[in-house]
Amino acid sequence: MDEQTQLESLNPITVSMGIAIYTYYTILVNPAVQINSFNNLFIKSWYCYYKNWMARCLMIKMNGSNWEQQFNGVLLDSIK
C-alpha cells in the first residue's frame, strides 16, 4: 500500500462516503434493518473502521500484491 492510499484510507470524508454507501445499501436490502437505525449503524461502523485500521493495513500488507483478493464479492467489486 503506497503512502497516498494509506492517507486516503484515513481521510474522514472518503471513509464517511464509503461507510454511508454500505450502510444505506444494508438498509435497502435487509428488511430487519430499519431506516431510523442509519445513524447508529453508521457510527458503529465508523468506530469499528478506525479502531481496526492498523490491523487491517497490516493484513493487507502481509498479502503483498494479492491484497485485492480480500475485496472479492464486496458491493462494488464488479465496478472497475
C-alpha positions as CSV (number, residue, x, y, z in Angstrom):
1,M,0.0,0.0,0.0
2,D,1.6,3.3,-1.0
3,E,1.6,6.4,1.1
4,Q,-1.2,8.1,-0.9
5,T,-3.5,5.1,-0.5
6,Q,-2.7,5.0,3.2
7,L,-3.6,8.7,3.6
8,E,-6.8,8.3,1.7
9,S,-7.8,5.4,3.9
10,L,-7.7,7.7,6.9
11,N,-9.5,10.6,5.2
12,P,-12.7,11.2,7.1
13,I,-14.6,12.3,4.0
14,T,-13.6,9.3,2.0
15,V,-14.2,6.9,4.8
16,S,-17.6,8.5,5.6
17,M,-18.8,8.2,2.0
18,G,-17.8,4.5,1.8
19,I,-19.5,3.7,5.2
20,A,-22.6,5.7,4.2
21,I,-23.0,3.8,0.9
22,Y,-22.7,0.4,2.6
23,T,-25.0,1.5,5.5
24,Y,-27.6,2.7,3.0
25,Y,-27.3,-0.4,0.9
26,T,-27.7,-2.6,4.0
27,I,-30.9,-0.8,5.0
28,L,-32.3,-1.2,1.4
29,V,-31.6,-4.9,1.1
30,N,-32.1,-6.1,4.7
31,P,-35.7,-5.9,5.9
32,A,-34.5,-6.5,9.5
33,V,-32.7,-3.1,9.5
34,Q,-34.9,-0.1,9.8
35,I,-34.2,3.3,8.1
36,N,-34.1,5.0,11.5
37,S,-31.1,2.9,12.5
38,F,-28.9,4.5,9.9
39,N,-27.1,6.8,12.3
40,N,-26.5,4.1,14.9
41,L,-25.2,1.7,12.2
42,F,-23.1,4.4,10.6
43,I,-21.5,5.4,13.9
44,K,-20.7,1.8,15.0
45,S,-19.2,1.2,11.5
46,W,-17.1,4.4,11.8
47,Y,-15.6,3.4,15.1
48,C,-15.0,-0.2,14.0
49,Y,-13.2,1.0,10.9
50,Y,-10.8,3.4,12.7
51,K,-10.4,1.0,15.7
52,N,-9.2,-1.8,13.5
53,W,-7.5,0.3,10.8
54,M,-3.9,-0.6,11.7
55,A,-4.7,-4.3,11.9
56,R,-6.4,-4.2,8.5
57,C,-3.5,-2.4,6.9
58,L,-1.1,-5.0,8.4
59,M,-3.2,-7.8,7.0
60,I,-3.3,-6.2,3.5
61,K,0.5,-5.6,3.6
62,M,1.0,-9.3,4.6
63,N,-0.8,-10.4,1.5
64,G,1.5,-8.4,-0.8
65,S,0.3,-7.9,-4.3
66,N,-2.8,-10.2,-3.6
67,W,-4.5,-7.6,-1.3
68,E,-7.3,-7.0,-3.9
69,Q,-8.5,-10.6,-3.4
70,Q,-9.6,-9.6,0.1
71,F,-12.3,-7.5,-1.6
72,N,-13.8,-10.1,-3.9
73,G,-17.5,-10.2,-3.6
74,V,-18.0,-6.9,-1.9
75,L,-20.7,-4.4,-3.0
76,L,-18.7,-2.5,-5.6
77,D,-16.4,-5.4,-6.7
78,S,-17.9,-5.5,-10.2
79,I,-17.1,-1.8,-10.9
80,K,-13.6,-1.5,-12.4
